[in-house]
């Protein structure tokens, strides 16, 4: 009677091992669940970022619809528009200015055309 019980125990242990393997490494197993959870977290972060952008754009649209100051500000900054009677001044940063002055090309005969042999037709 001990021998059939032993065989049954071995069969049950092998079945348990096969089921555990499928649970941890098979299709739909723990590794796949962990990967899907990471993917869901990344998508949720992306959704939060896009929602914040949408909220900012909605606030800007509401501001543009509500008053003229926002329209005027955008026209001045993006299109460079100036009101009648105003004077536009452009300030150039000294660090961005060219270091050496630009000298004009010397006046003289024009070089021959590119690809030609230097003779005139």
LOSEKOL-374882 format. One record per residue (C-alpha): x, y negated, z negated; residue number from 0. Coordinates in Angstrom, 2 decimals. Layout:
// LOSEKOL-374882
        px        py        pz    nr
         X         Y         Z   NUM
...
END
This chain:
// LOSEKOL-374882
        px        py        pz    nr
      0.00      0.00      0.00     0
      2.95     -2.32     -0.49     1
      4.05     -2.01      3.15     2
      0.80     -3.37      4.77     3
      0.77     -6.22      2.24     4
      4.34     -7.09      3.17     5
      3.53     -7.08      6.88     6
      0.52     -9.31      6.28     7
      2.66    -11.70      4.21     8
      5.31    -11.90      6.98     9
      2.62    -12.54      9.60    10
      1.09    -15.30      7.47    11
      4.49    -16.94      6.86    12
      5.26    -16.87     10.61    13
      1.84    -18.35     11.38    14
      2.41    -21.08      8.80    15
      5.83    -21.84     10.30    16
      4.35    -22.07     13.81    17
      1.61    -24.44     12.63    18
      4.11    -26.62     10.77    19
      6.28    -26.82     13.88    20
      3.30    -27.95     15.95    21
      2.36    -30.50     13.28    22
      5.81    -32.09     13.14    23
      7.20    -31.67     16.66    24
      4.32    -30.79     18.99    25
      2.11    -33.03     21.10    26
      0.30    -35.45     18.81    27
      2.72    -34.64     15.99    28
      4.26    -36.87     13.35    29
      6.94    -38.31     15.66    30
      4.30    -39.45     18.11    31
      2.19    -40.93     15.32    32
      5.16    -42.93     14.00    33
      5.94    -44.19     17.52    34
      2.32    -45.22     18.07    35
      2.20    -47.05     14.73    36
      5.31    -49.03     15.72    37
      3.73    -49.84     19.08    38
      0.53    -51.03     17.37    39
      2.54    -53.25     15.00    40
      4.47    -54.79     17.90    41
      1.24    -55.45     19.81    42
     -0.36    -57.03     16.73    43
      2.63    -59.39     16.37    44
      2.36    -60.32     20.06    45
     -1.38    -60.92     19.64    46
     -0.77    -63.24     16.67    47
      1.76    -65.23     18.70    48
     -0.61    -65.53     21.66    49
     -3.51    -66.49     19.38    50
     -1.43    -69.31     17.90    51
     -0.61    -70.51     21.43    52
     -4.29    -70.36     22.40    53
     -5.25    -72.33     19.29    54
     -2.67    -75.02     20.14    55
     -3.93    -75.25     23.71    56
     -7.56    -75.44     22.54    57
     -6.65    -78.26     20.15    58
     -4.88    -80.10     22.98    59
     -7.92    -79.69     25.28    60
    -10.23    -80.99     22.55    61
     -7.88    -83.95     21.98    62
     -7.80    -84.73     25.71    63
    -11.60    -84.58     25.92    64
    -12.16    -86.68     22.80    65
     -9.97    -89.73     23.31    66
     -7.97    -91.72     25.78    67
     -4.82    -91.92     23.67    68
     -3.81    -88.34     24.43    69
     -4.40    -88.85     28.16    70
     -2.35    -92.03     28.09    71
      0.45    -90.32     26.17    72
      0.64    -87.46     28.69    73
      0.55    -89.87     31.62    74
      3.44    -91.83     30.13    75
      5.59    -88.85     29.17    76
      4.97    -86.47     32.09    77
      4.27    -88.87     34.96    78
      6.31    -91.89     33.85    79
      3.36    -94.24     34.19    80
      3.55    -97.81     32.87    81
      0.71   -100.20     32.02    82
      0.40   -103.43     34.01    83
      2.58   -106.12     32.48    84
      4.92   -103.66     30.73    85
      8.59   -103.30     31.55    86
     10.10    -99.83     31.76    87
     13.59    -99.37     30.31    88
     15.59    -96.21     30.80    89
     18.28    -95.55     28.21    90
     21.13    -93.32     29.32    91
     23.14    -91.60     26.62    92
     26.87    -92.46     26.81    93
     27.88    -88.83     26.21    94
     26.13    -87.77     29.41    95
     27.63    -90.49     31.59    96
     30.34    -89.38     34.03    97
     33.86    -89.67     32.58    98
     35.54    -91.01     35.72    99
     34.08    -93.65     38.01   100
     32.95    -92.44     41.39   101
     35.10    -93.93     44.15   102
     33.71    -94.40     47.64   103
     35.24    -92.46     50.53   104
     37.93    -94.37     52.46   105
     36.76    -96.07     55.61   106
     38.30    -94.63     58.74   107
     37.60    -92.56     61.80   108
     34.97    -89.88     61.38   109
     36.27    -86.31     61.21   110
     35.61    -84.05     64.23   111
     32.35    -82.08     64.21   112
     32.40    -78.79     62.37   113
     33.16    -75.81     64.56   114
     34.36    -77.97     67.46   115
     37.84    -78.10     68.96   116
     38.27    -81.80     68.25   117
     37.68    -82.99     71.81   118
     34.81    -85.20     72.79   119
     32.52    -84.15     75.63   120
END
